[in-house]
Amino acid sequence: MDSEQLRAFQQDGYVIVRQLFDPEEMRGLLAHAKGDRQLASESYVRKDGEGAETRLALRNDLDDESPYTAVVRSQRVAGAMAELLGDEVYHYHHKMMLKEPRVGGAWEWHQDYGYWYNFGCLFPDMASCLIAVDRATRENGCLQVLPGSHRLGRVDHGKAGEQVGADPQRVEAALARFPLVYCELEPGDAIFFHANLLHRSDRNLSEHPRWSLICCYNTKHNDPIISGGRHPNYSPLEIWDDRRVHDLLVASQAP
Ligand SMILES: O=C(O)CCC(=O)C(=O)O
């Protein structure tokens, strides 16, 4: 991360890095993910506030060789995350969001720390990196963010359909104070975002899928105060250099 990117992350709570993964690498990840029956069978549905279904597959563990593991362990993502958060980071979990054409439901306004606080994380020193697997546009329900909203601190969260959303009164006040940005991404583009950034996404009403891989990290100094929680406690993350990650992604195929 250069100083401008670090400044953007601190000021806005997010930074977009174009072509963090090149087209050849993304083709490998895409071919693997779309043919991954295990991923499809592990995936589950979360209804949004209006009952539309959005599907995701979440994993707390890393396997040996999958392209998902390569992305999570990559210097490009995990190394950048450590720079943004100012400490060693470890893998908290990762998830594939499967927003299918015409059915992919919305995500309500929320902060990830609105959830993670309840899993014993004392500090909001956590962040995620969303990598666009498919193209993400306004039409297929790309991520929306309120730049600067991470400075609100943690907002209370409550039930919104089967999801958990931020306090609507606070969200309304935030909407009046911060600009709303639609994060349109090409495959391989990535957005790093702070755990307190307010974000949401619309339903996918288009003909195009919108899959994305979201890798979530916690910092070493923020090891959850409870163990056996929803996501893992600290353990060192082995980081892979770009060449190794590149070779593995490019060689990936449908499993
Ligand atoms: O990718 C999306 O549509 C939203 C995902 C999201 O809000 C999250 O995983 O916290």
The ligand as an SDF file (V2000), in Angstrom:
LIG
                    3D

 10  9  0  0  0  0  0  0  0  0999 V2000
  -21.2960   -8.4210   -1.0070 O   0  0  0  0  0  0  0  0  0  0  0  0
  -22.3430   -7.9240   -0.6190 C   0  0  0  0  0  0  0  0  0  0  0  0
  -23.3120   -7.7770   -1.3300 O   0  0  0  0  0  0  0  0  0  0  0  0
  -22.4550   -7.4750    0.8020 C   0  0  0  0  0  0  0  0  0  0  0  0
  -21.5760   -8.2580    1.6890 C   0  0  0  0  0  0  0  0  0  0  0  0
  -21.5370   -7.7530    3.0480 C   0  0  0  0  0  0  0  0  0  0  0  0
  -22.1200   -6.7730    3.3580 O   0  0  0  0  0  0  0  0  0  0  0  0
  -20.7490   -8.4230    4.0510 C   0  0  0  0  0  0  0  0  0  0  0  0
  -20.2930   -9.5390    3.8030 O   0  0  0  0  0  0  0  0  0  0  0  0
  -20.5390   -7.8710    5.1390 O   0  0  0  0  0  0  0  0  0  0  0  0
  1  2  2  0
  2  3  1  0
  2  4  1  0
  4  5  1  0
  5  6  1  0
  6  7  2  0
  6  8  1  0
  8  9  2  0
  8 10  1  0
M  END
$$$$
